[in-house]
């Protein structure tokens, strides 16, 4: 399989991750798309991630490999920053005796976005 097919599959996985449950609270889950369409729940980070995912898909289709790799790298950095902030919040709650695993809140959409952004950085390059 060449890099073009893999990067197109990664772009598709990123787009699908927008519609899968990103956070779950028991049986209830919310996707990034649901959060965008909810009144008052939009944030600059949420809109930015969504724009970067769509830009990655478009740039991959147009074979603009450098800019697609940059978009995927920024998405990866945002995911890692979010994981860092969750771990920081978990350790802060641990100081008060609360034993809560913050990463149990993440849904399949969050994990798919993280893995596809890593694959986007790796495979978003021209075929040699």
Secondary structure, 3 states (H helix, E strand, C coil): CCHHHHHHHHHHHHHHHCCCEEEEECCEEEEHHHHHHCCCCCCHHHHHHHHHHHHHHHHHHCCCHHHHHHHHHHHHHHHHHHHHHHHHHHHHHHHCCCCCCHHHCECHHHHHHHHHHHHHHHHCCCCC
